[in-house]
């Protein structure tokens, strides 16, 4: 019977952090966890838990009382909280963690309407600082995961920031880069592509846009030059041109660095840009599950009761399908709606020319300035 258990696997109830802590406490190396004899006893600051200022008992040689010493309670990476230690400021080289700790502490002091940081944090404040520190660790893991997924199809980095509350990554949400096609729905791939070597300057038979009797969508900088409402036909996988073709913009993915941030007006998460975006430039695509309108009606009733909806109708020609980004989507899931939007919607066709199933692309609105840090907003649903 034992030989039948060789391939038997069960889920581990402990997290990798808990397993790493156990290994270090017991002095056990583990290749899968990255613990070797060389780094078994290395101490790295994971986060800072608390703060106090103490006056040294010994006086200086000149009889003067030395200035107060700043001490930080340190959680060491890979070690349990029972091994936390108080360390003087001079022992800590973690500049970013110190800056983050002080930013959180000052914001908390303002919330408590205190003018200055006390010499010793009370238990409630210290507990809150630990929760904030753990939140930063969780959001940091999520940020690295989203950036890695985004780099698979694009070049922009995704940041995650929450200076408002203790809300972490949304539960029951999976980040994806392309449509998740629902049951009973099929995408038909194009059978032909263009023969151009330079689609912008020397299009053959009008390139893909001309073959579809529409104008070429972009200028040499990749900015859309069609009026809203007109479709965009990009080159596809059967085209002769290469991946850097001027008529391949949306399919290259998100190019700008964006930030998912917690709003302070009760609207949950939002998205802002980390750099200036030129007008008419592609920002992001609306990605999610493609479902039928009947299924969208059913889900919409549930979402209305929850007070939020992520349904986007694909109604370029017929209202047969809908994109649902509630549980599967990309960064567009977090874009807020507004009566003063700075994103413009375009229907895009690439490898699938079924006009009932366009891809939804958001471009920077030509009438709005999009400076660094601008909150990205989409038109309110009707």
Secondary structure as GFF3:
##gff-version 3
##sequence-region A 1 382
A	DSSP	three_ten_helix	2	5	.	.	.	ID=ss1
A	DSSP	alpha_helix	16	26	.	.	.	ID=ss2
A	DSSP	beta_strand	45	54	.	.	.	ID=ss3
A	DSSP	beta_strand	69	76	.	.	.	ID=ss4
A	DSSP	three_ten_helix	81	83	.	.	.	ID=ss5
A	DSSP	beta_strand	85	88	.	.	.	ID=ss6
A	DSSP	three_ten_helix	89	91	.	.	.	ID=ss7
A	DSSP	alpha_helix	95	111	.	.	.	ID=ss8
A	DSSP	alpha_helix	123	151	.	.	.	ID=ss9
A	DSSP	beta_strand	158	161	.	.	.	ID=ss10
A	DSSP	beta_strand	174	175	.	.	.	ID=ss11
A	DSSP	beta_strand	180	181	.	.	.	ID=ss12
A	DSSP	three_ten_helix	204	206	.	.	.	ID=ss13
A	DSSP	alpha_helix	207	211	.	.	.	ID=ss14
A	DSSP	beta_strand	232	233	.	.	.	ID=ss15
A	DSSP	three_ten_helix	250	252	.	.	.	ID=ss16
A	DSSP	beta_strand	258	262	.	.	.	ID=ss17
A	DSSP	beta_strand	269	273	.	.	.	ID=ss18
A	DSSP	beta_strand	282	286	.	.	.	ID=ss19
A	DSSP	beta_strand	289	292	.	.	.	ID=ss20
A	DSSP	alpha_helix	293	306	.	.	.	ID=ss21
A	DSSP	beta_strand	311	314	.	.	.	ID=ss22
A	DSSP	beta_strand	321	324	.	.	.	ID=ss23
A	DSSP	beta_strand	328	329	.	.	.	ID=ss24
A	DSSP	three_ten_helix	331	334	.	.	.	ID=ss25
A	DSSP	beta_strand	336	338	.	.	.	ID=ss26
A	DSSP	beta_strand	343	349	.	.	.	ID=ss27
A	DSSP	beta_strand	359	364	.	.	.	ID=ss28
A	DSSP	beta_strand	377	379	.	.	.	ID=ss29
###
